[in-house]
Amino acid sequence: MSLNSKLTICEDQSTILDFLVDNQELPQDFSQNMVKSVLKDGAFYLAIYKAYEKEDRFTLYRIDDFAYQFDDLLYLWRFFDEKSLEKQHAQVMKKARNIVHDIIAMLETLKSLFEPPQNI
């Protein structure tokens, strides 16, 4: 990952719940694993809910100026690809990996929709 990474990871459960509520992405069923993605204000958010964890069930990944952060997206894709090999959360990690893959595949189109950051 580059030194100017725009990737942040949040595990504060109340912050993540507030984010999901604010973006109408709160899951209806908390008995199932889930992945939610949001594109907002030039940032890509990926929330993962692991239903069978005892603590820290939610994790929120955020990439600011995501359309211009190929290295961060590739890092996330590789991370989820590696995690999908673990049996415990394989399906939810595959879903996360596939969402990141789709974003990478659409980067050129997404660049036309999101302004480049000022420091590029």
N, C-alpha and C positions, 0 to 999 in steps of 0.2 A: 504494500500500500504506500502511496506517496506521502511525503511529509506535509503536504497541504490537503490532507484528507478532510472531507466534509461529512464523514460518517460519525454519527453519535448513537449511543445505545442507552436506552432508559429502562430501568427495571422498577421504578417507583410505581407501585400498583395503582394508587389513587390518581396520579398524573396520567397514566395510560387510560384508566377508566374515564376520566374527564375528557381526554382527547377523543376517545371513541364516541362518547355521548355527544360532544360538540359537533362531530362529523357524521352523526346518524349511522354509526357502524357498530354499535354495541350488539354483541350476539344475543339472539333470542334464547338460545339453549346453551347453558354452561356445562352440560354433561359431555360435550363433544369438543375435540380440538378444533381450532379454527385459525385462519390467516385472513387478515383484512389489509388492503392496501388503499392508500389515499395519496392523490397528487394535489398539493395545495401550496399556493404562493411560491412556486418554483421548487418545492421540496417533495421528496418521495418518502412516504411513511409506510412501514410494514409492521403491523402488529401481529404477534403470534400469541395464541392462548393454548396452553397445555393443560387440559382438563384434569389430568391425573397427578399433577404435581401437588405436593402438600403446601409449598410456599412459592412465591414468585411465579405465579402461573402465567403472567403477561410479560412480554418483552416487546419493546418498541424500538425499531431501527429507523433512523432518519438520515437522509442524505440531502443536504442543502444544495441548490443549483444542480440537481441530479442529472439533468440532460447534458451537463458538461463534465460529469464526474465518472467517466468510464471505469477508471481504476477502482473506485469504491464499489461500483455496481459489480464488477468482475470479482472483487474480493468477497462480496456478499454471496454471489452465485456459487463460488467455490466453497465458502463456509457452509452454506445450506446443502450443497452436494455432498460434502464430507459427512455432515450430520445426518443426512438421509440414509447413510449406510448403517447407522446405529438403530437397533430394533425398537428401542423404547418410543421414539417419536418419529419414525421413518416417514409416515404419511404426511404429517404436518410440515416436515422439513422439505419433502418433495414438492408440496404445494407452494411453499415459500420460494424454493429454488425456481420453480416454473414461472412464478410471477416476476421474479427478477430477470429471468431469461427473456420473458416477453417485453419487459421494459428495455433491455439491452437491444433486442431486435428492432424496436421502434425508435431508437435514439435519434436518428436523423429526422424523422417526422416530429418528434417531441421538441427538438431544438428549434423548429420553426414556430412552436407554440409558446415557448418560454424564453424570455429575454436572457441573454448571456449575462453572467455576473460582471460587475464593473472592473474587476481586477484581471480579466482575461485580455 
